[in-house]
């Protein structure tokens, strides 16, 4: 039993890319599929997504080189020695299957028999495969700090123009702040949890932790005491 599992785990992972070609249009990526010994994962893309939109430059250039070298629009081509290398990933052993789909439309399937490294390294960063928890922490930190600073600036402006001298405008102003109190409290708690999770591979994590400590200190000093709905 142990021997069978080890053999299964050693099965090479396969990487498949489905392209859509249409006359006078850029080749579009319709889907990518990763096949392992115990899983099959497919990601689809919408219309108009080009090769460069999805893949990092070395992968995109390798795919376009294959498209340029095709002699027959409908063919099966095996390239066992074909290799595409990009930082963190290597694809090799390509098989290309092209099928005509009426008129000037053609579908092309790239099958790479082997790939080494992390599949996320094949994709552009904004595709989302390489999105890390640290990135989310920093993004949420910026949003939360913005949400905290705007009400404080509003309070400063209100004091500057003498709004606190009239009870009716300040009551309306306080109600607007109170309406967002629970949302702000929730966001603060979320960023604290994100920032407190250790991530030794991300050097800028310390910046996020520093921001979280500033928020905590402001609460401890009473500067950012939340206004509860019903405390009006």
Residue pairs with C-beta under 8 A, 6 or more apart in sequence:
8 37
8 38
9 37
10 37
11 36
11 37
12 113
12 114
12 115
13 34
13 35
13 36
13 37
13 114
13 115
13 119
14 34
14 35
14 36
14 111
14 112
14 113
14 114
14 115
15 32
15 33
15 34
15 35
15 91
15 111
15 112
15 115
15 119
15 122
16 32
16 33
16 34
16 35
16 109
16 110
16 111
16 112
17 29
17 31
17 32
17 33
17 63
17 109
17 110
17 112
18 29
18 30
18 31
18 32
18 33
18 107
18 108
18 109
18 110
19 27
19 28
19 29
19 30
19 51
19 63
19 67
19 107
19 108
19 109
19 110
20 27
20 28
20 29
20 30
20 105
20 106
20 107
20 108
21 27
21 28
21 67
21 105
21 106
21 107
21 108
22 28
22 104
22 105
22 106
23 103
23 104
23 105
26 50
26 51
27 50
27 51
27 64
27 67
27 108
28 45
28 47
28 48
28 49
28 50
29 45
29 49
29 50
29 51
29 53
29 54
29 55
30 44
30 45
30 107
31 42
31 43
31 44
31 45
32 42
32 43
32 45
32 54
33 40
33 41
33 42
33 43
34 40
34 41
34 42
34 119
35 41
45 54
51 60
51 63
51 64
52 60
52 124
53 124
54 60
54 123
54 124
54 127
55 63
55 122
55 123
55 124
56 86
56 87
56 121
56 122
56 123
56 124
57 86
58 84
58 85
58 86
58 87
59 84
59 86
59 89
59 91
59 122
62 84
62 91
63 84
63 110
66 79
66 82
66 94
66 96
66 110
67 108
70 77
70 96
70 98
72 98
73 98
73 100
73 106
74 98
74 99
74 100
74 106
75 96
75 98
76 95
76 96
76 97
76 98
77 95
77 96
77 98
78 94
78 95
78 96
79 93
79 94
79 95
79 96
80 93
80 94
81 92
82 92
82 93
82 94
83 90
83 91
83 92
84 90
84 91
84 92
84 112
85 91
86 121
86 122
87 121
88 117
88 118
88 121
89 115
89 116
89 117
89 118
89 119
89 121
89 122
90 115
90 116
90 117
91 112
91 114
91 115
91 122
92 112
92 113
92 114
92 115
93 112
93 113
93 114
94 110
94 111
94 112
94 113
95 110
95 111
95 113
96 108
96 109
96 110
96 111
97 108
97 109
97 111
98 106
98 107
98 108
98 109
99 106
99 107
99 108
99 109
100 106
101 107
119 129
120 129
120 130
121 130
123 129
123 130
125 131
132 199
132 202
133 194
133 197
133 199
134 199
134 202
134 204
134 205
134 208
136 194
137 191
137 194
137 195
137 197
137 205
137 208
138 204
138 207
138 208
140 187
140 190
140 191
140 194
141 191
141 194
141 195
141 208
141 211
141 212
143 187
144 184
144 187
144 188
144 190
144 191
144 215
145 211
145 215
147 180
147 183
147 184
147 187
148 184
148 188
148 215
148 224
151 177
151 180
151 184
154 173
154 177
158 164
158 169
158 170
158 173
163 169
163 170
163 173
164 170
171 232
174 227
174 232
175 232
177 227
178 227
178 228
178 229
178 231
178 232
179 229
181 226
181 227
181 228
181 229
182 226
182 229
184 226
185 226
188 215
188 219
191 208
191 211
191 212
191 215
192 212
192 215
192 216
194 208
195 205
195 208
195 209
195 211
195 212
196 209
196 212
198 205
199 205
215 224
218 224
219 225
